[in-house]
């Protein structure tokens, strides 16, 4: 019996582009999260700042934190998917090397 992927055509170019796009998405999402955090700090200061107090600030902070968490989780998911694509590409290279 042959290798499990011996009859699969693998588009190495598409895999490389996908891997690159996932890296760029991770970078951009991370940069966006840092920019949001920087803007929050410059506009609001620390949690005890006089810039903005009360229920509106509490609501903003309550929304901001989970949004930041979601952005970081999305960025990490981009890395997990990239790792899976890169692993599949390595496997395809190995199968291709055995086929020749």
VMD Tcl script that builds the backbone (N, CA, C; Angstrom):
set m [mol new atoms 300]
animate dup $m
set s [atomselect $m all]
$s set {name element resname resid chain x y z} {
  {N N UNK 1 A 0.845 -1.179 0.000}
  {CA C UNK 1 A 0.000 0.000 0.000}
  {C C UNK 1 A 0.887 1.238 0.000}
  {N N UNK 2 A 0.485 2.241 -0.723}
  {CA C UNK 2 A 1.285 3.452 -0.869}
  {C C UNK 2 A 1.066 4.447 0.254}
  {N N UNK 3 A 1.741 5.545 0.143}
  {CA C UNK 3 A 1.574 6.617 1.116}
  {C C UNK 3 A 0.161 7.178 1.027}
  {N N UNK 4 A -0.383 7.656 2.137}
  {CA C UNK 4 A -1.794 8.078 2.119}
  {C C UNK 4 A -2.092 9.253 1.198}
  {N N UNK 5 A -1.097 10.019 0.828}
  {CA C UNK 5 A -1.346 11.212 0.015}
  {C C UNK 5 A -0.747 11.100 -1.384}
  {N N UNK 6 A -0.411 9.903 -1.804}
  {CA C UNK 6 A 0.329 9.785 -3.051}
  {C C UNK 6 A -0.464 10.176 -4.293}
  {N N UNK 7 A -1.782 10.181 -4.217}
  {CA C UNK 7 A -2.586 10.529 -5.387}
  {C C UNK 7 A -3.227 11.910 -5.265}
  {N N UNK 8 A -2.714 12.727 -4.369}
  {CA C UNK 8 A -3.270 14.060 -4.139}
  {C C UNK 8 A -2.380 15.084 -4.820}
  {N N UNK 9 A -3.003 15.954 -5.600}
  {CA C UNK 9 A -2.257 17.073 -6.173}
  {C C UNK 9 A -2.253 18.190 -5.151}
  {N N UNK 10 A -1.090 18.686 -4.819}
  {CA C UNK 10 A -0.956 19.732 -3.803}
  {C C UNK 10 A -0.462 20.988 -4.491}
  {N N UNK 11 A -1.160 22.075 -4.284}
  {CA C UNK 11 A -0.790 23.351 -4.898}
  {C C UNK 11 A 0.158 24.083 -3.949}
  {N N UNK 12 A 1.449 23.886 -4.166}
  {CA C UNK 12 A 2.450 24.486 -3.283}
  {C C UNK 12 A 2.412 26.008 -3.341}
  {N N UNK 13 A 2.153 26.550 -4.507}
  {CA C UNK 13 A 2.074 28.004 -4.641}
  {C C UNK 13 A 0.922 28.577 -3.827}
  {N N UNK 14 A -0.232 27.932 -3.902}
  {CA C UNK 14 A -1.386 28.390 -3.121}
  {C C UNK 14 A -1.109 28.249 -1.638}
  {N N UNK 15 A -0.464 27.161 -1.243}
  {CA C UNK 15 A -0.142 26.953 0.170}
  {C C UNK 15 A 0.820 28.033 0.664}
  {N N UNK 16 A 1.814 28.365 -0.139}
  {CA C UNK 16 A 2.760 29.420 0.239}
  {C C UNK 16 A 2.056 30.768 0.358}
  {N N UNK 17 A 1.159 31.068 -0.574}
  {CA C UNK 17 A 0.418 32.332 -0.510}
  {C C UNK 17 A -0.496 32.369 0.710}
  {N N UNK 18 A -1.152 31.244 0.996}
  {CA C UNK 18 A -2.016 31.170 2.169}
  {C C UNK 18 A -1.204 31.346 3.448}
  {N N UNK 19 A -0.076 30.689 3.528}
  {CA C UNK 19 A 0.787 30.819 4.702}
  {C C UNK 19 A 1.214 32.270 4.892}
  {N N UNK 20 A 1.613 32.923 3.803}
  {CA C UNK 20 A 2.014 34.334 3.863}
  {C C UNK 20 A 0.838 35.208 4.297}
  {N N UNK 21 A -0.336 34.971 3.714}
  {CA C UNK 21 A -1.516 35.771 4.057}
  {C C UNK 21 A -1.884 35.599 5.534}
  {N N UNK 22 A -1.767 34.397 6.047}
  {CA C UNK 22 A -2.058 34.165 7.459}
  {C C UNK 22 A -1.046 34.886 8.354}
  {N N UNK 23 A 0.217 34.900 7.941}
  {CA C UNK 23 A 1.232 35.661 8.692}
  {C C UNK 23 A 0.899 37.148 8.695}
  {N N UNK 24 A 0.512 37.662 7.542}
  {CA C UNK 24 A 0.169 39.082 7.447}
  {C C UNK 24 A -1.080 39.392 8.276}
  {N N UNK 25 A -2.066 38.509 8.248}
  {CA C UNK 25 A -3.278 38.709 9.040}
  {C C UNK 25 A -2.938 38.732 10.522}
  {N N UNK 26 A -2.087 37.811 10.958}
  {CA C UNK 26 A -1.662 37.786 12.364}
  {C C UNK 26 A -0.988 39.104 12.735}
  {N N UNK 27 A -0.088 39.552 11.884}
  {CA C UNK 27 A 0.634 40.809 12.144}
  {C C UNK 27 A -0.316 42.002 12.193}
  {N N UNK 28 A -1.212 42.094 11.226}
  {CA C UNK 28 A -2.136 43.233 11.161}
  {C C UNK 28 A -3.114 43.249 12.327}
  {N N UNK 29 A -3.632 42.085 12.683}
  {CA C UNK 29 A -4.570 42.017 13.807}
  {C C UNK 29 A -3.847 42.399 15.099}
  {N N UNK 30 A -2.628 41.901 15.271}
  {CA C UNK 30 A -1.844 42.264 16.454}
  {C C UNK 30 A -1.552 43.748 16.505}
  {N N UNK 31 A -1.188 44.326 15.373}
  {CA C UNK 31 A -0.925 45.767 15.307}
  {C C UNK 31 A -2.177 46.573 15.611}
  {N N UNK 32 A -3.310 46.121 15.105}
  {CA C UNK 32 A -4.566 46.813 15.356}
  {C C UNK 32 A -4.919 46.779 16.844}
  {N N UNK 33 A -4.724 45.634 17.472}
  {CA C UNK 33 A -4.999 45.527 18.913}
  {C C UNK 33 A -4.082 46.463 19.703}
  {N N UNK 34 A -2.805 46.539 19.326}
  {CA C UNK 34 A -1.876 47.453 20.005}
  {C C UNK 34 A -2.278 48.906 19.788}
  {N N UNK 35 A -2.706 49.243 18.579}
  {CA C UNK 35 A -3.150 50.599 18.281}
  {C C UNK 35 A -4.372 50.965 19.124}
  {N N UNK 36 A -5.319 50.042 19.211}
  {CA C UNK 36 A -6.509 50.292 20.042}
  {C C UNK 36 A -6.111 50.518 21.499}
  {N N UNK 37 A -5.205 49.705 22.004}
  {CA C UNK 37 A -4.776 49.842 23.395}
  {C C UNK 37 A -4.060 51.176 23.607}
  {N N UNK 38 A -3.258 51.567 22.628}
  {CA C UNK 38 A -2.555 52.846 22.710}
  {C C UNK 38 A -3.533 54.010 22.701}
  {N N UNK 39 A -4.524 53.944 21.809}
  {CA C UNK 39 A -5.541 55.005 21.748}
  {C C UNK 39 A -6.332 55.066 23.051}
  {N N UNK 40 A -6.671 53.919 23.585}
  {CA C UNK 40 A -7.393 53.884 24.844}
  {C C UNK 40 A -6.577 54.565 25.935}
  {N N UNK 41 A -5.290 54.239 25.999}
  {CA C UNK 41 A -4.426 54.835 27.026}
  {C C UNK 41 A -4.288 56.343 26.851}
  {N N UNK 42 A -4.101 56.779 25.610}
  {CA C UNK 42 A -3.911 58.211 25.387}
  {C C UNK 42 A -5.195 59.001 25.622}
  {N N UNK 43 A -6.331 58.413 25.330}
  {CA C UNK 43 A -7.599 59.113 25.523}
  {C C UNK 43 A -8.102 59.055 26.958}
  {N N UNK 44 A -7.907 57.922 27.599}
  {CA C UNK 44 A -8.511 57.725 28.909}
  {C C UNK 44 A -7.523 57.772 30.065}
  {N N UNK 45 A -6.267 57.555 29.778}
  {CA C UNK 45 A -5.303 57.486 30.864}
  {C C UNK 45 A -5.486 56.214 31.651}
  {N N UNK 46 A -5.039 56.233 32.898}
  {CA C UNK 46 A -5.168 55.027 33.712}
  {C C UNK 46 A -6.600 54.899 34.230}
  {N N UNK 47 A -6.919 53.771 34.852}
  {CA C UNK 47 A -8.307 53.543 35.294}
  {C C UNK 47 A -8.844 54.595 36.268}
  {N N UNK 48 A -7.967 55.332 36.937}
  {CA C UNK 48 A -8.413 56.341 37.901}
  {C C UNK 48 A -8.253 57.760 37.362}
  {N N UNK 49 A -8.083 57.860 36.054}
  {CA C UNK 49 A -7.905 59.157 35.415}
  {C C UNK 49 A -9.163 60.008 35.529}
  {N N UNK 50 A -8.977 61.312 35.542}
  {CA C UNK 50 A -10.107 62.236 35.551}
  {C C UNK 50 A -10.655 62.470 34.142}
  {N N UNK 51 A -10.021 61.908 33.119}
  {CA C UNK 51 A -10.450 62.128 31.744}
  {C C UNK 51 A -11.890 61.676 31.505}
  {N N UNK 52 A -12.247 60.553 32.088}
  {CA C UNK 52 A -13.573 60.005 31.821}
  {C C UNK 52 A -13.916 59.039 32.936}
  {N N UNK 53 A -14.982 59.316 33.640}
  {CA C UNK 53 A -15.384 58.490 34.776}
  {C C UNK 53 A -16.858 58.118 34.643}
  {N N UNK 54 A -17.289 57.199 35.474}
  {CA C UNK 54 A -18.700 56.883 35.552}
  {C C UNK 54 A -19.124 55.692 34.722}
  {N N UNK 55 A -20.427 55.615 34.533}
  {CA C UNK 55 A -21.044 54.457 33.876}
  {C C UNK 55 A -20.608 54.318 32.423}
  {N N UNK 56 A -20.462 55.439 31.720}
  {CA C UNK 56 A -20.051 55.340 30.306}
  {C C UNK 56 A -18.647 54.751 30.192}
  {N N UNK 57 A -17.744 55.171 31.084}
  {CA C UNK 57 A -16.401 54.595 31.054}
  {C C UNK 57 A -16.445 53.119 31.427}
  {N N UNK 58 A -17.203 52.794 32.445}
  {CA C UNK 58 A -17.307 51.397 32.865}
  {C C UNK 58 A -17.849 50.534 31.729}
  {N N UNK 59 A -18.851 51.036 31.006}
  {CA C UNK 59 A -19.411 50.300 29.865}
  {C C UNK 59 A -18.365 50.148 28.767}
  {N N UNK 60 A -17.644 51.255 28.470}
  {CA C UNK 60 A -16.591 51.192 27.456}
  {C C UNK 60 A -15.534 50.160 27.843}
  {N N UNK 61 A -15.057 50.238 29.084}
  {CA C UNK 61 A -14.016 49.309 29.540}
  {C C UNK 61 A -14.534 47.872 29.507}
  {N N UNK 62 A -15.813 47.689 29.854}
  {CA C UNK 62 A -16.410 46.355 29.823}
  {C C UNK 62 A -16.503 45.788 28.419}
  {N N UNK 63 A -16.641 46.647 27.425}
  {CA C UNK 63 A -16.677 46.206 26.026}
  {C C UNK 63 A -15.278 46.094 25.436}
  {N N UNK 64 A -14.393 46.990 25.843}
  {CA C UNK 64 A -13.053 47.046 25.273}
  {C C UNK 64 A -12.265 45.763 25.571}
  {N N UNK 65 A -12.285 45.335 26.823}
  {CA C UNK 65 A -11.493 44.171 27.217}
  {C C UNK 65 A -11.857 42.913 26.428}
  {N N UNK 66 A -13.140 42.544 26.313}
  {CA C UNK 66 A -13.441 41.341 25.526}
  {C C UNK 66 A -13.153 41.515 24.035}
  {N N UNK 67 A -13.300 42.737 23.527}
  {CA C UNK 67 A -12.944 42.976 22.121}
  {C C UNK 67 A -11.451 42.749 21.907}
  {N N UNK 68 A -10.636 43.243 22.828}
  {CA C UNK 68 A -9.188 43.035 22.721}
  {C C UNK 68 A -8.869 41.548 22.824}
  {N N UNK 69 A -9.519 40.871 23.739}
  {CA C UNK 69 A -9.305 39.428 23.885}
  {C C UNK 69 A -9.667 38.707 22.588}
  {N N UNK 70 A -10.774 39.083 21.976}
  {CA C UNK 70 A -11.203 38.467 20.723}
  {C C UNK 70 A -10.190 38.718 19.604}
  {N N UNK 71 A -9.639 39.934 19.548}
  {CA C UNK 71 A -8.628 40.235 18.535}
  {C C UNK 71 A -7.378 39.379 18.739}
  {N N UNK 72 A -6.938 39.274 19.982}
  {CA C UNK 72 A -5.751 38.454 20.263}
  {C C UNK 72 A -6.019 36.979 19.953}
  {N N UNK 73 A -7.212 36.493 20.286}
  {CA C UNK 73 A -7.566 35.110 19.985}
  {C C UNK 73 A -7.589 34.871 18.472}
  {N N UNK 74 A -8.106 35.838 17.722}
  {CA C UNK 74 A -8.131 35.723 16.264}
  {C C UNK 74 A -6.711 35.702 15.698}
  {N N UNK 75 A -5.845 36.568 16.222}
  {CA C UNK 75 A -4.452 36.582 15.768}
  {C C UNK 75 A -3.780 35.240 16.046}
  {N N UNK 76 A -4.029 34.672 17.218}
  {CA C UNK 76 A -3.446 33.371 17.546}
  {C C UNK 76 A -4.023 32.271 16.662}
  {N N UNK 77 A -5.294 32.376 16.317}
  {CA C UNK 77 A -5.893 31.396 15.410}
  {C C UNK 77 A -5.225 31.460 14.041}
  {N N UNK 78 A -4.859 32.650 13.595}
  {CA C UNK 78 A -4.140 32.783 12.320}
  {C C UNK 78 A -2.827 31.996 12.385}
  {N N UNK 79 A -2.136 32.059 13.521}
  {CA C UNK 79 A -0.882 31.306 13.659}
  {C C UNK 79 A -1.131 29.795 13.688}
  {N N UNK 80 A -2.205 29.363 14.348}
  {CA C UNK 80 A -2.518 27.930 14.386}
  {C C UNK 80 A -2.841 27.410 12.986}
  {N N UNK 81 A -3.624 28.173 12.234}
  {CA C UNK 81 A -3.961 27.748 10.875}
  {C C UNK 81 A -2.721 27.752 9.997}
  {N N UNK 82 A -1.882 28.776 10.140}
  {CA C UNK 82 A -0.634 28.838 9.376}
  {C C UNK 82 A 0.233 27.616 9.675}
  {N N UNK 83 A 0.324 27.245 10.946}
  {CA C UNK 83 A 1.121 26.071 11.309}
  {C C UNK 83 A 0.555 24.813 10.650}
  {N N UNK 84 A -0.763 24.689 10.593}
  {CA C UNK 84 A -1.387 23.529 9.953}
  {C C UNK 84 A -1.093 23.516 8.453}
  {N N UNK 85 A -1.179 24.686 7.814}
  {CA C UNK 85 A -0.875 24.782 6.378}
  {C C UNK 85 A 0.594 24.433 6.130}
  {N N UNK 86 A 1.477 24.979 6.961}
  {CA C UNK 86 A 2.909 24.709 6.795}
  {C C UNK 86 A 3.207 23.220 7.003}
  {N N UNK 87 A 2.536 22.606 7.979}
  {CA C UNK 87 A 2.725 21.173 8.225}
  {C C UNK 87 A 2.240 20.355 7.021}
  {N N UNK 88 A 1.084 20.711 6.490}
  {CA C UNK 88 A 0.563 20.009 5.314}
  {C C UNK 88 A 1.512 20.156 4.130}
  {N N UNK 89 A 2.094 21.334 3.995}
  {CA C UNK 89 A 3.048 21.568 2.908}
  {C C UNK 89 A 4.293 20.705 3.088}
  {N N UNK 90 A 4.788 20.618 4.321}
  {CA C UNK 90 A 5.952 19.760 4.590}
  {C C UNK 90 A 5.628 18.304 4.265}
  {N N UNK 91 A 4.431 17.858 4.649}
  {CA C UNK 91 A 4.026 16.483 4.336}
  {C C UNK 91 A 3.945 16.269 2.835}
  {N N UNK 92 A 3.405 17.244 2.121}
  {CA C UNK 92 A 3.293 17.125 0.665}
  {C C UNK 92 A 4.672 17.081 0.020}
  {N N UNK 93 A 5.600 17.889 0.542}
  {CA C UNK 93 A 6.980 17.833 0.030}
  {C C UNK 93 A 7.580 16.446 0.263}
  {N N UNK 94 A 7.339 15.874 1.432}
  {CA C UNK 94 A 7.878 14.551 1.748}
  {C C UNK 94 A 7.291 13.498 0.821}
  {N N UNK 95 A 5.989 13.556 0.610}
  {CA C UNK 95 A 5.334 12.599 -0.290}
  {C C UNK 95 A 5.875 12.772 -1.699}
  {N N UNK 96 A 6.022 14.018 -2.113}
  {CA C UNK 96 A 6.534 14.313 -3.449}
  {C C UNK 96 A 7.963 13.777 -3.603}
  {N N UNK 97 A 8.767 13.895 -2.557}
  {CA C UNK 97 A 10.149 13.404 -2.619}
  {C C UNK 97 A 10.181 11.881 -2.744}
  {N N UNK 98 A 9.233 11.195 -2.082}
  {CA C UNK 98 A 9.177 9.741 -2.156}
  {C C UNK 98 A 8.632 9.262 -3.501}
  {N N UNK 99 A 7.841 10.092 -4.141}
  {CA C UNK 99 A 7.226 9.700 -5.409}
  {C C UNK 99 A 8.216 9.732 -6.562}
  {N N UNK 100 A 9.317 10.465 -6.361}
  {CA C UNK 100 A 10.286 10.612 -7.458}
  {C C UNK 100 A 11.503 9.834 -7.245}
}
mol reanalyze $m
mol bondsrecalc $m
mol representation Tube
mol addrep $m
